[in-house]
Amino acid sequence: MNSTEQSSIYSGLDLMSTEELLKGINAEDSKVPGVVAGSIPQISALVDGIVERMRRGGRVFYIGAGTSGRLGITDASEIFPTYGLDGAFIGIIAGGDGAIRRAVEGAEDDPIRGWKDILAFDPRPEDIVVGISASGGAPYVLGAIRNAREAGMLTACITCNEGSALEDAAEFPIVAVVGPEFVTGSTRMKAGTATKLILNMISTSVMIRLGHVKGNHMVDMQLTNRKLVDRGTRMIMEETGIADYDKARALLLEHGSVRAAVESVKV
């Protein structure tokens, strides 16, 4: 049996008090970071591969179904506002964008659709496809990975089930076996948490390696609201030694990014 489908080690959930439920969920969640830590060598190898290809113009495609697809889309959608790199990370979900809010039954069972959805973006050999599937068996994801690999793209996967078909199909498999869920089979819980942690590690490390962070600052973030303008202003003050908040803010708004504003002062 898949580890993601194993029966919960807790029984009688419907008879538990609210506090008992919360303590049980928290106890299970606390196991996840340690499991993810065990995958760091595999994640590191993937990050290095992604960086090398993105330097040649490659893009990262996250592809998944259900919770896995939504997590990929969430991570991909944050890259442009956070790091200013548009179109570099693309999230694809079985069933299309409508599946982000509402489950599309049977969408993950189509072994051809995943690759067709990637083809809509005119993929190139420099691109990277990361298949996300808690069980490692979603045909939608598996078909996409197999076809992407045949097309010469770098392929990786994130799964929580050891020995899956997806692990075998991907060049860079990341397997985080978190064990049975608090609610049997509810992989939006521990498996989802592990997936989110791994995605955070991948995209953040890649963006840092590609130069979109200086020190510990997001120097290419988009100035889309007052909070971010304020954050950028304080970054400029710290980086340049400008003590006048209004002067630093005006500099930021004039140049449009922390990076450009700081470079204008250092010239």
MARMI-661911 format. One line per 10 residues: number of its first residue (from 1); their letters; for each residue x, y, z of N, C-alpha, C, CB. Coordinates in steps of 0.2 Angstrom, whole numbers. Atoms other than C-alpha are relative to their C-alpha. Glycine has a CB too. Layout:
% residues N
NUM = A = X Y Z X Y Z X Y Z X Y Z; ...
END
This chain:
% residues 267
1 = MNSTEQSSIY = 4 -6 0 0 0 0 4 6 0 -5 0 6; -4 -7 0 6 18 -4 0 3 7 -4 5 -5; -1 -2 -7 12 26 12 -5 6 1 7 3 1; 5 -6 0 0 41 8 -7 -3 1 0 4 -6; 6 3 -1 -14 29 9 -1 -4 7 -2 -4 -6; 0 4 -7 -10 20 26 -5 3 5 7 0 3; 5 -2 -5 -22 21 40 3 4 5 -4 -6 3; -3 -5 -5 -20 35 52 1 -4 7 -6 5 2; -2 3 -7 -12 30 69 -5 2 5 7 2 2; 5 -2 -5 -26 39 77 -7 -3 -2 -1 8 0
11 = SGLDLMSTEE = 6 2 1 -43 32 79 -6 4 4 -1 -8 2; 5 -4 -4 -60 39 85 1 7 -1 0 -2 7; -1 -7 1 -57 56 78 -6 4 1 3 2 -7; 6 -4 -1 -75 60 78 -2 0 8 -6 -4 -3; 1 -1 -7 -75 57 97 4 4 4 0 -8 3; -5 -4 -3 -61 68 101 -2 7 2 7 0 -4; 1 -7 -1 -62 85 109 4 5 -5 2 2 7; -4 -4 5 -56 100 99 7 1 2 -3 7 1; -7 0 -2 -40 101 109 3 -6 -1 0 2 8; -3 6 1 -37 83 107 2 0 -8 -4 -6 2
21 = LLKGINAEDS = -1 0 7 -39 85 88 6 5 -2 -6 3 -4; -5 -4 2 -28 100 87 7 -2 2 -1 7 4; -6 3 -3 -14 92 98 2 -6 -5 -1 -2 7; -1 5 5 -15 77 86 3 2 -6 -6 -5 -1; -3 -3 7 -13 87 70 6 3 1 -6 5 -2; -7 -3 -1 1 97 77 5 -5 1 -1 5 6; -5 5 -1 10 82 83 2 -3 -7 -3 -6 5; -1 2 7 9 75 65 4 5 -4 -6 -3 -3; -3 -5 4 14 91 57 7 1 2 -4 7 1; -6 -1 -2 29 92 68 6 -5 -2 0 0 8
31 = KVPGVVAGSI = -4 5 3 36 77 60 3 2 -7 -3 -7 -1; -1 -2 7 37 85 43 7 3 -2 -5 4 -3; -6 -3 1 52 96 44 6 -4 0 2 6 4; -6 5 0 64 82 49 0 -4 -6 -1 -4 6; 0 4 6 58 72 34 3 4 -6 -7 -3 -1; -3 -4 6 61 86 22 7 1 1 -4 7 0; -7 -1 0 78 89 29 4 -6 -3 2 0 8; -3 6 3 82 71 24 1 0 -8 -3 -6 2; 0 0 7 79 76 6 4 6 -3 -7 1 -3; -4 -6 2 91 91 6 5 -2 -6 3 3 6
41 = PQISALVDGI = -4 2 6 104 82 -5 -3 0 -7 4 -6 2; 4 0 6 91 79 -18 -2 6 -3 -5 -5 0; 2 -7 1 84 96 -17 6 4 -3 -3 3 6; -6 -4 2 102 104 -19 2 -2 -7 5 -2 5; -2 2 6 106 94 -34 -5 3 -5 0 -8 -1; 5 -3 4 89 99 -42 1 8 -1 -7 -1 2; -1 -8 0 92 118 -38 6 1 -4 1 3 7; -6 -1 4 109 117 -46 -1 -1 -7 6 -4 2; 2 2 7 102 109 -62 -5 6 -2 -4 -6 0; 4 -5 2 88 122 -62 4 7 -2 -5 2 5
51 = VERMRRGGRV = -4 -6 1 100 137 -60 4 0 -7 5 1 6; -4 1 6 111 130 -74 -4 1 -6 4 -6 -1; 5 0 6 96 129 -86 -3 7 -1 -5 -5 0; 3 -6 0 88 145 -81 5 6 -3 -2 2 7; -6 -4 3 105 154 -85 0 0 -7 6 -1 3; 0 1 8 102 148 -103 -7 2 -2 2 -7 -2; 7 -2 2 84 155 -103 -5 -5 1 0 1 -7; 5 5 -2 75 140 -96 -5 2 5 3 -6 3; 5 -2 -4 59 141 -87 -2 -7 4 -7 2 -4; 2 6 -4 52 130 -73 -8 -1 0 2 1 8
61 = FYIGAGTSGR = 7 2 0 35 121 -75 -1 -4 6 -2 -3 -6; 3 4 -5 26 115 -59 -6 -3 -3 -1 3 7; 6 3 2 13 102 -64 -3 -5 5 1 -3 -7; 3 5 -4 1 93 -53 -8 0 0 2 2 7; 7 0 0 -17 89 -49 -2 1 7 -3 -7 -2; 3 -1 -7 -28 94 -34 4 4 4 -1 -7 3; -4 -4 -5 -19 100 -19 7 1 -3 1 -3 7; -7 -1 3 -2 97 -28 1 5 -5 2 -7 -2; 0 -5 5 -6 107 -42 -1 7 2 -6 -1 -5; 1 -7 -4 -13 122 -31 6 2 3 -6 -1 5
71 = LGITDASEIF = -6 -2 -4 3 122 -21 5 2 -5 3 -6 4; -5 -2 5 14 123 -37 -2 7 -3 0 -5 -6; 2 -6 3 3 137 -44 1 6 5 -8 0 -1; -2 -5 -5 5 146 -27 7 2 0 -2 -2 7; -8 -1 0 24 145 -27 1 4 -7 4 -6 0; -2 -3 7 25 150 -46 -3 7 0 -3 -4 -6; 3 -7 1 13 165 -44 4 5 4 -7 0 2; -3 -5 -4 24 173 -31 7 2 -2 1 -3 7; -6 -1 2 40 173 -41 1 7 -3 2 -5 -5; 0 -7 3 36 189 -51 0 6 5 -5 1 -5
81 = PTYGLDGAFI = 1 -5 -5 30 200 -36 6 0 5 -6 0 3; -5 0 -5 44 194 -25 7 1 -3 0 -7 3; -7 0 3 59 193 -37 0 4 -6 3 -7 0; 0 -4 6 53 203 -52 2 -4 -7 5 5 0; -2 4 6 56 188 -64 -7 -2 -3 5 -6 2; 6 1 2 41 187 -75 0 -6 -5 -3 6 -4; 0 6 4 36 170 -83 5 -5 1 0 3 -7; -6 4 -1 51 161 -76 -3 -7 3 5 3 4; 3 6 -4 40 149 -65 -7 0 -2 1 0 7; 6 1 2 24 142 -72 -4 -6 3 0 -1 -8
91 = GIIAGGDGAI = 4 6 -4 11 132 -62 -6 -2 -5 -3 3 6; 6 3 4 -1 120 -71 -3 -5 4 3 -3 -7; 4 4 -4 -15 111 -63 -5 -4 -5 -4 3 5; 4 4 4 -25 96 -70 -7 3 0 0 -7 3; 6 -3 0 -42 103 -75 0 7 -2 -4 -2 6; 0 -7 1 -36 120 -79 -1 5 6 -5 2 -6; 0 -5 -6 -37 136 -69 -7 -1 4 0 7 -3; 6 1 -4 -55 132 -64 1 -5 6 -6 -3 -4; -1 4 -5 -48 118 -54 4 3 6 4 -6 -3; -3 -3 -5 -39 130 -43 -5 1 6 3 7 -2
101 = RRAVEGAEDD = 5 -2 -6 -55 134 -33 -5 -6 1 -4 6 -2; 5 6 0 -65 118 -37 3 -6 -3 -7 2 -3; -3 6 2 -60 100 -39 -4 -2 -7 -1 -6 5; 2 2 6 -62 94 -57 1 -8 0 4 3 -6; 0 8 -1 -66 75 -55 3 -3 -7 -7 -2 1; -3 4 6 -56 63 -66 6 4 -4 -5 -2 -4; -5 -4 4 -44 77 -72 7 -3 1 0 7 2; -6 3 -1 -29 68 -65 1 -6 -3 2 0 8; -1 7 3 -32 52 -73 1 0 -8 -7 -4 1; -2 0 7 -28 58 -91 7 0 -1 -4 6 -3
111 = PIRGWKDILA = -8 0 0 -10 53 -95 2 4 -6 2 -8 -1; -2 -4 6 -10 64 -111 0 7 1 -3 -2 -6; 2 -7 -1 -17 80 -105 5 4 3 -6 0 4; -5 -4 -3 -3 85 -94 6 3 -5 4 -4 5; -5 -3 5 10 86 -108 -3 5 -5 2 -6 -4; 3 -4 4 -3 94 -119 0 7 3 -7 -2 -2; 0 -7 -4 -5 108 -106 7 3 0 -2 -1 7; -7 -3 0 14 110 -106 1 3 -7 5 -5 2; -2 -2 7 15 111 -125 -3 7 -2 -3 -5 -5; 3 -6 1 3 126 -124 5 6 1 -6 1 4
121 = FDPRPEDIVV = -5 -5 -1 18 136 -118 7 -1 -4 2 -1 8; -6 1 5 30 131 -132 6 -2 4 1 6 -4; -5 2 -4 42 121 -121 7 -1 -4 -1 -6 4; -7 1 3 61 121 -125 4 -5 4 3 7 -1; -5 4 -4 75 109 -120 3 3 6 5 -3 -5; -2 -4 -6 81 122 -108 -4 0 6 3 7 -2; 5 -1 -5 65 121 -98 1 -6 5 -7 0 -3; 0 5 -5 62 111 -82 -7 -2 2 4 3 6; 7 2 -2 47 101 -77 0 -3 7 -4 -4 -6; 1 3 -7 43 97 -59 -7 -3 1 2 5 6
131 = GISASGGAPY = 7 3 -1 29 85 -57 -1 -1 8 0 -7 -3; 2 0 -7 20 86 -40 -6 -5 1 -1 7 2; 5 5 -1 10 71 -34 2 -4 7 0 -5 -6; -2 3 -6 9 65 -16 1 -8 0 -6 2 5; -1 7 1 6 47 -21 5 -2 -5 -7 -3 -2; -4 1 5 17 48 -36 -3 -4 -5 6 -4 3; 4 5 5 4 39 -47 -5 4 -4 -3 -5 4; 5 -4 4 -6 53 -55 2 0 -7 -1 7 3; -1 0 7 -7 49 -73 1 6 -4 -5 -4 -4; -1 -7 3 -8 67 -78 7 3 1 -5 5 3
141 = VLGAIRNARE = -7 -2 -1 8 71 -70 5 -5 -3 1 0 8; -5 5 2 17 55 -74 1 0 -8 -3 -7 1; -1 -1 7 13 57 -93 4 6 -2 -7 0 -3; -3 -6 1 19 75 -92 8 -1 1 -2 6 4; -7 1 -2 36 70 -84 3 -5 -6 1 -3 7; -3 5 5 39 55 -96 1 4 -7 -5 -6 -1; -1 -3 7 36 66 -112 5 6 1 -7 3 -2; -5 -6 -1 46 81 -105 7 -3 0 -1 3 6; -7 3 0 61 69 -102 2 -2 -7 0 -6 5; -1 2 7 59 62 -120 2 6 -4 -6 -4 -3
151 = AGMLTACITC = -1 -6 4 59 80 -126 7 3 2 -5 5 1; -6 -3 -2 76 83 -117 0 5 5 3 3 -6; 1 -5 -6 69 94 -103 3 -3 6 -7 2 0; -2 3 -6 76 92 -86 -6 -1 4 4 5 4; 6 2 -4 63 83 -75 1 -2 7 -3 -6 -4; 0 1 -7 60 82 -57 -7 -2 3 3 6 4; 7 2 -3 46 76 -45 1 1 7 -2 -7 -2; 1 0 -8 40 79 -27 -5 -5 1 -1 8 2; 5 5 -2 31 64 -20 1 -2 7 0 -6 -5; -1 2 -7 28 57 -3 -1 -7 1 -5 4 5
161 = NEGSALEDAA = 1 7 0 27 39 -8 7 -3 -3 -6 -2 -4; -6 3 2 43 29 -10 -1 -6 -5 4 -3 6; 1 5 5 45 18 -25 -5 1 -5 -1 -7 3; 5 -1 5 32 26 -36 2 0 -7 -3 7 2; -2 -1 8 31 27 -55 3 6 -1 -6 -2 -4; -2 -6 1 34 45 -54 7 1 2 -4 5 4; -7 0 -2 50 43 -44 5 -3 -5 1 -3 7; -4 4 5 56 31 -57 1 4 -7 -3 -7 -1; 0 -4 7 52 43 -72 4 6 0 -8 1 -1; -3 -7 0 60 59 -66 7 -1 1 -3 4 6
171 = EFPIVAVVGP = -8 0 0 79 62 -67 2 2 8 3 5 -5; -1 -3 -7 78 72 -50 -6 -2 4 2 7 0; 6 1 -5 66 63 -38 1 3 7 -2 -7 0; -1 -2 -7 63 71 -21 -6 -4 3 -1 8 0; 5 4 -3 54 59 -10 0 1 8 1 -8 -1; 0 -1 -7 48 64 7 -6 -4 3 -2 8 1; 5 5 -3 39 50 16 -2 2 7 3 -7 0; 2 -3 -6 29 59 29 -4 -5 4 -4 6 -1; 4 5 -4 19 43 34 -8 2 -1 2 0 7; 7 -1 1 0 41 36 -2 7 3 -3 -5 4
181 = EFVTGSTRMK = 2 -7 -2 -10 57 38 -5 -1 6 -5 3 -6; 4 0 -6 -20 62 53 -7 -3 -1 -1 7 3; 6 3 3 -36 59 43 2 -4 -6 -5 6 -2; -3 4 5 -32 44 33 -1 2 -8 -4 -7 1; 0 -2 7 -28 48 15 -1 8 -2 -6 -3 -3; 1 -7 1 -30 67 17 7 3 -1 -4 3 6; -7 -2 2 -14 72 8 1 7 0 3 -4 -6; 0 -7 0 -18 90 9 4 2 7 -6 4 -1; -3 -2 -7 -11 89 27 8 -1 0 -3 -5 5; -8 1 0 7 82 30 3 0 -7 2 -6 4
191 = AGTATKLILN = -3 0 7 10 78 12 0 7 -3 -3 -5 -5; 1 -6 3 4 95 7 5 5 3 -7 3 1; -5 -4 -4 15 103 21 7 -1 -3 -1 -1 7; -6 2 2 30 94 15 2 3 -7 1 -8 0; 0 -3 7 27 99 -3 1 7 0 -6 -2 -4; 0 -7 0 25 117 1 7 2 3 -5 3 5; -7 -1 -2 42 117 11 5 -1 -5 1 -5 7; -5 2 5 51 109 -3 0 5 -6 -1 -7 -3; 1 -5 5 44 121 -16 3 7 3 -7 1 -1; -3 -6 -3 49 136 -4 8 -1 -1 -2 1 7
201 = MISTSVMIRL = -8 1 1 67 129 -4 2 0 -7 2 -7 3; -2 0 7 68 126 -22 0 7 -3 -5 -4 -5; 1 -7 4 61 143 -29 5 5 4 -7 2 0; -4 -5 -4 70 153 -15 7 0 -1 -2 0 8; -7 1 1 87 145 -17 2 2 -7 1 -7 1; -2 -2 7 86 147 -36 0 8 -1 -6 -3 -5; 0 -7 1 81 165 -35 6 4 3 -6 3 3; -6 -3 -3 95 169 -23 7 -2 -4 1 -3 7; -6 2 4 108 159 -34 0 4 -6 -1 -7 -2; 0 -4 6 102 169 -49 1 8 1 -7 -1 -4
211 = GHVKGNHMVD = -2 -7 -2 106 186 -40 -6 4 1 3 2 -6; 6 -4 -1 88 192 -36 0 2 8 -6 -4 -2; 0 -2 -7 93 194 -17 7 2 1 -2 -6 5; -6 -3 -2 107 205 -11 0 0 8 1 7 -3; 0 1 -7 112 201 7 -5 -4 2 0 8 4; 6 4 -1 95 196 13 -6 4 -2 -1 -1 8; 5 -4 3 85 208 3 -3 -2 -7 2 7 0; 3 2 6 73 205 -11 0 7 -4 -8 -2 1; -1 -6 3 80 219 -22 -4 1 -6 8 1 -1; 4 -1 6 69 216 -37 -7 -1 1 3 -6 -5
221 = MQLTNRKLVD = 8 0 -2 52 215 -28 -4 5 -4 -1 0 7; 4 -5 3 38 224 -37 -3 4 6 -6 -4 -4; 3 -5 -5 31 239 -28 -7 1 -1 4 7 -1; 7 1 2 13 234 -29 -4 3 6 -2 -7 -1; 4 -3 -5 7 242 -12 4 4 5 -4 -6 4; -4 -5 -5 12 254 2 5 -4 4 -5 4 4; -4 4 -5 19 240 13 7 -1 -4 -3 -6 2; -6 2 4 31 235 -1 5 6 -1 -1 -4 -6; -4 -6 1 36 253 -5 4 2 7 -5 6 -2; -4 -1 -7 40 255 14 5 -4 1 -6 0 6
231 = RGTRMIMEET = -6 5 0 50 239 14 6 2 -4 -3 -7 -1; -6 -2 5 60 245 -1 3 6 2 -3 1 -7; -3 -6 -2 63 262 6 5 -2 6 -6 5 3; -4 1 -6 70 255 22 6 -5 -2 -4 -4 5; -6 3 3 81 243 12 5 5 -3 -3 -5 -6; -4 -5 3 88 258 2 4 3 6 -4 5 -4; -4 -4 -6 92 267 19 5 -5 3 -6 2 5; -5 4 -3 101 252 25 6 -2 -4 -3 -7 2; -6 2 5 111 248 9 4 6 -1 -3 -2 -6; -4 -6 2 116 266 6 2 5 5 -5 4 -5
241 = GIADYDKARA = -2 -5 -6 117 275 23 -4 6 0 7 1 0; 5 -5 0 103 287 18 -4 0 6 -4 1 -7; 3 0 -6 96 293 34 -7 3 -1 3 4 5; 6 -4 1 81 303 27 -5 -5 -4 1 6 -5; 5 4 3 66 292 24 -3 2 -6 -6 -2 5; 4 -3 6 57 303 12 5 0 -6 -2 7 1; -5 0 6 73 305 1 1 -7 -3 7 3 3; 0 7 2 75 286 1 -6 -2 -4 2 -5 6; 6 2 3 57 284 -4 -1 3 -7 -6 2 4; 0 -3 7 58 296 -18 5 -3 -5 2 8 1
251 = LLLEHGSVRA = -5 3 4 73 288 -24 -2 -7 -3 7 -1 3; 3 6 2 64 271 -25 -5 1 -5 -3 -3 7; 6 -1 5 49 278 -34 3 2 -6 -5 5 3; -3 -3 6 60 287 -46 3 -6 -4 6 5 1; -3 5 4 70 271 -51 -4 -6 -1 7 -1 4; 5 6 1 56 258 -48 2 -6 3 0 -1 -7; -2 6 -3 66 245 -39 6 2 5 3 -5 -5; -6 0 -5 78 243 -24 7 0 -3 -1 -5 6; -7 1 3 92 237 -35 2 6 -4 -1 -6 -5; -2 -6 4 91 252 -47 1 6 4 -6 1 -5
261 = AVESVKV = -1 -5 -4 89 264 -33 7 0 3 -5 1 5; -6 0 -3 104 258 -24 6 1 -4 1 -7 4; -5 -1 5 115 257 -39 1 7 -2 -1 -5 -6; -1 -7 1 111 275 -43 4 4 5 -7 3 -1; -4 -3 -5 118 280 -27 7 -2 0 -3 -1 7; -7 2 -1 134 270 -28 4 2 -6 0 -8 0; -4 -2 6 138 276 -46 4 6 2 -5 1 -6
END
